[in-house]
């Protein structure tokens, strides 16, 4: 298998639909081992539309290029209450990716 599965987590703000189901927001990504490219991604937002939006926003980005661009894209294009939580979960995912590279 040429991919790895990594998850990043962050606290959800109060008053969100997803918070009644989950206490934290999770972004998961299947990442190509060689190039660090996000093959597909998912998250624990409440709506399918939100999940699809995040997946399309992240797909194709190489984590070898860092995380700043996808975080900026989340902040610029996702205007819901979970925007900061998504950015934090993405940073946590990147931290997990970087620690995996050390192994």
N, C-alpha and C positions, 0 to 999 in steps of 0.2 A: 504494500500500500504506500502511495506517495504523498499522503496527506496526514495531518494531525488535527485533532479536535480540541479547541481551547475555549474556555469560558471566562468572561469578566463580569463582575457584579458591582452593583451600587444600590444605595437606598433610594426608594421611591418617595417623591413628595406626597404629603397628605392630600386627600381629596381626589385622588385619581381612581378610575375604575379598576385598574390593574392592582392597586394596593389592597382591594378587598379580596384578591386572590393570592397575591404574593406580597411579601414584605420588601423584597429586593427586586430590582430589575436585573435581568441577566441577558448579556449578548453572547451568543455562541458563534463560532466560526470554524469552518473546515478550511485549513490552510495548507497550501502546497509546501512540502518540506524544503525543496531546493530553492525556490524563488520567493517564498513568503507571501504568495498571492492568496488573497481571500477568494476561495472557490465559491463558497456560499456562506450565508450568515442567517442567523435567526435571533429573535429576542422575545421577551415575555411581556410585550405590550398587550393590552386587552383586545385590540381589534386586528383583524387580518390585514386590513389596509395599512395600518401602522407597521406591522411586522414586515409586509412586503416592501414598504417604502424604505425601511432600514436595510433590508436585504439588498435591494437594488442600489442603494447609496454606497454600500461597502464593497460589493462584489467587484473584483478586479484590482483592488488596491493592494500593492505589495507592502507588507510590514517592514521589509528591508529598507523602505524609504522613510520609515518613522510613522508616527501616528498623528502629527499635527494637521495634515491636510484632511483626513477623514473627520477629525474632531471639529475642524473649521466648517466642513460640509454639514455636519450634524447641527452645529449652532446656527448656520446660515439658512438651512432648508427645513429643519424640523422645528416648528414653532409651538409645539404642544408643551404641556406642563412637565413632561418627562425629559425635555431637552438636556438639562444639566445632568440628570441621572444617566442618560444615554452616553453623554460625553465621558462621565466618570467610569462607567462600565467599560467603555471602549479603551480608556487609558489603563484600566485594570487588565483587560484582555491583552493589551500590548505588553504590560509588565509580565504576564504569564508567558507570553511568547518569548520575550527576551530571556527570562530565566530558563526556559526550555532549551534555548540555543547554547547555554552554558554546559549542558549535559553531554 
